[in-house]
Amino acid sequence: MSVSFSLEGRLSVVTGASRGIGFAMAKALAEAGSDVIAVSASIPASGSAIGDAVEAAGRRFEAIACNFADPAAVDELGRTLAGRPVDVLVNNAGTIERAPAVTHPLELWDRVLTVNLSSQFRLTQAVAAGMIERGRGKVIFTASMLSFQGGVNVPGYTAAKSGVAGLTKALANEWAPLGVNVNAIAPGYIATDNTQALQDDPVRSRSILDRIPAGRWGEADDLAGATVFLASPASDYVDGIILPVDGGWLGR
Ligand SMILES: NC(=O)c1ccc[n+]([C@@H]2O[C@H](COP(=O)([O-])OP(=O)(O)OC[C@H]3O[C@@H](n4cnc5c(N)ncnc54)[C@H](OP(=O)(O)O)[C@@H]3O)[C@@H](O)[C@H]2O)c1
């Protein structure tokens, strides 16, 4: 049996594709053969860097702006995408708010839970309905080390990412028999805007680095291989996993 990592002729939707991890995931999917619809809060309809990267790989590109803090906008996006033959949905858009738990403003808690968990579920319901009808599809969530651990000063983020891990398994249980693989990637500490505050704090930055067996912070491109694997036929018998890509952080 030959193993296929090819995404030739596939259509992938990547949320949070304007920058950081989502950018690297969308680029990797295009390089593996997939057309890409990129979604983010502020992505322009044309002229984005991710659009240039996808087209440079010879694939078709489309951008849709959608604010995941707005449930009505997510439902509208879901209706738009329900009409498209989406093969791969990467639920990667996410935000983080840092404040000590005892004074953590509830509005930050609500926003993080909405963007990072509830909107992911709404959109996945809408897109997966078509996948189930076609009997084929790949759903990939971006989880976190805080799907396994508690973190510090990020109670809403941890609750949301732990929820993403549970949701991944719950959906996999229902949809694996229907031909739809649902899995998650848990990035370790990756140098993006999301972790800028940690990178800028010399004490936190050093203590994080000291715990990473690979001896470096991750780059967004470190997520490319796992993304293509979980989007491709090579992972057809992989369901409900949370795949760490963390330079060994969790094993330490
Ligand atoms: N960096 C890490 O170490 C790390 C580790 C574990 C998990 N993660 C997760 O990885 C994912 C990507 O993070 P990143 O590190 O690449 O962060 P990033 O560089 O800050 O990128 C965040 C992406 O999400 C989009 N986004 C944020 N809020 C949104 C909203 N309300 N509606 C729609 N799109 C929104 C942004 O769109 P705009 O550009 O339009 O604002 C951007 O494309 C997130 O789910 C994050 O929690 C990151």
The ligand as an ORCA input file, in Angstrom:
! r2SCAN-3c Opt
* xyz 0 1
  N       1.646     30.733     19.415
  C       1.575     29.712     20.239
  O       2.533     29.402     20.963
  C       0.322     28.886     20.316
  C       0.355     27.742     21.110
  C      -0.769     26.941     21.199
  C      -1.906     27.273     20.498
  N      -1.922     28.396     19.734
  C      -3.161     28.669     18.988
  O      -2.851     28.757     17.610
  C      -3.856     29.530     16.967
  C      -3.173     30.596     16.135
  O      -2.429     31.419     17.008
  P      -1.124     32.213     16.564
  O      -0.081     31.914     17.554
  O      -0.860     32.010     15.135
  O      -1.661     33.690     16.888
  P      -1.678     35.030     16.041
  O      -0.390     35.203     15.311
  O      -2.116     36.021     17.053
  O      -2.841     34.794     14.937
  C      -4.159     34.727     15.337
  C      -5.046     34.478     14.125
  O      -6.392     34.306     14.564
  C      -7.196     35.321     13.987
  N      -8.175     35.815     14.939
  C      -7.953     36.272     16.197
  N      -9.103     36.701     16.744
  C     -10.062     36.503     15.803
  C     -11.457     36.770     15.744
  N     -12.096     37.347     16.766
  N     -12.117     36.445     14.624
  C     -11.485     35.881     13.567
  N     -10.177     35.628     13.541
  C      -9.472     35.936     14.654
  C      -6.255     36.442     13.593
  O      -6.879     37.189     12.551
  P      -6.495     38.742     12.245
  O      -5.087     38.755     11.714
  O      -7.501     39.142     11.219
  O      -6.618     39.471     13.544
  C      -5.033     35.654     13.151
  O      -5.215     35.163     11.851
  C      -4.748     30.082     18.076
  O      -5.894     29.259     18.207
  C      -3.872     29.961     19.309
  O      -4.622     29.881     20.475
  C      -0.848     29.213     19.623
*
